[in-house]
C-alpha cells in the first residue's frame, strides 16, 4: 500500500535513505529507494534534496548530468544538534532537560550516566 507522507516526514525519510548509504545518492537513487512505500514524485525528491542542502544538512557533487547528495553529519550528530537546538529554544532549559530525563527509561538513563562519566573523564 502506498501512503503519503506528512510535512517534515519526507525530509526525515530522505535523510534516512542517505544515512543508510555509504556513497552519495542521486535524486533517482533516493526516489527509487522510497518508491513502492511512499507516493512521491521524482521532482518532489529533487526539491526536498535541494532544500535540505540549502539548510546545510546535505552536500552535493556533480555526477554526470545530476547531483549526488550526502549528509554533512551522521545521524547521531544530526540528532544531537537538533536536541541542543530544542533545549536552547526552551523557555527554561534546565526544566526542559529535567523533564527529558524524567521521560527516559532505565536503559536510556544508564546510557546517559555512562556518557556523562565518559565526558567527565575526558574533561579536566
C-alpha positions in Angstrom: 0.0 0.0 0.0 1.4 3.4 -1.0 0.9 6.2 1.5 1.5 10.0 1.5 3.9 11.5 4.0 3.2 14.4 6.3 5.2 17.6 6.1 8.7 17.1 7.5 8.4 13.4 7.4 9.6 13.3 3.8 12.8 15.2 4.8 13.4 12.7 7.6 12.8 9.7 5.2 15.2 11.1 2.6 17.8 11.7 5.3 17.3 8.0 6.5 17.9 6.8 2.9 21.1 8.9 2.6 22.4 7.8 6.1 21.9 4.2 5.1 24.2 4.6 2.0 28.0 4.7 2.0 28.1 6.7 -1.3 26.4 9.9 -2.3 23.0 9.3 -3.9 21.3 11.0 -6.9 17.7 12.1 -6.8 16.9 9.0 -8.9 18.6 6.7 -6.3 16.6 8.3 -3.5 13.4 8.2 -5.4 13.9 4.5 -6.2 14.6 3.8 -2.5 11.4 5.4 -1.5 9.2 4.1 -4.4 6.7 1.4 -3.5 6.2 2.5 0.0 5.5 6.2 -0.5 3.6 8.2 -3.1 6.4 10.7 -4.0 7.3 12.2 -7.4 10.8 12.4 -8.7 10.6 16.2 -8.8 9.5 16.3 -5.2 12.5 14.3 -4.2 14.7 16.7 -6.1 13.1 19.7 -4.5 13.5 18.3 -1.0 17.1 17.3 -1.6 17.8 20.9 -2.7 16.1 22.3 0.3 18.0 20.0 2.7 21.2 21.3 1.0 20.0 24.9 1.5 19.5 24.1 5.2 23.1 22.9 5.4 22.2 19.3 6.0 23.5 17.9 2.7 26.4 18.4 0.4 26.3 17.6 -3.3 28.7 16.8 -6.1 28.1 16.8 -9.8 27.7 13.2 -11.2 27.1 13.3 -14.9 24.0 15.4 -15.5 22.7 15.1 -12.0 24.0 15.9 -8.5 24.7 13.3 -5.9 23.9 14.1 -2.3 25.3 13.0 1.0 24.6 14.1 4.6 27.2 16.5 6.1 26.6 15.0 9.6 26.0 11.5 10.8 22.5 10.6 12.1 23.8 10.7 15.7 25.4 14.2 15.2 22.2 15.5 13.5 20.1 14.2 16.3 22.4 15.7 18.9 22.4 19.1 17.1 18.5 19.0 17.0 18.3 18.2 20.7 20.6 21.1 21.5 18.6 23.4 19.3 15.4 22.4 21.1 16.9 22.7 24.5 18.2 26.2 23.7 14.7 27.2 22.4 13.1 26.1 25.7 12.0 28.9 28.0 13.8 27.2 30.8 16.4 24.8 29.5 17.0 23.3 33.0 13.4 22.4 33.4 13.2 21.0 29.8 16.3 18.9 30.4 14.9 17.6 33.7 11.6 16.6 32.0 13.5 14.9 29.3 15.5 12.9 31.8 12.2 12.0 33.7 10.8 10.6 30.4 13.8 8.3 29.8 13.5 4.6 30.5 16.1 2.7 32.6 18.2 1.7 29.6 18.4 5.3 28.3 19.2 6.6 31.8 22.0 4.1 32.1 23.4 5.2 28.7 23.1 8.9 29.8 25.1 8.2 33.0 27.7 6.3 31.0 28.1 9.2 28.6 28.4 11.7 31.4 31.0 9.6 33.2 33.0 9.3 29.9 32.7 13.1 29.3 33.9 13.8 32.9 36.9 11.6 32.4 37.9 13.5 29.2 37.3 17.0 30.7 39.9 18.1 33.2 
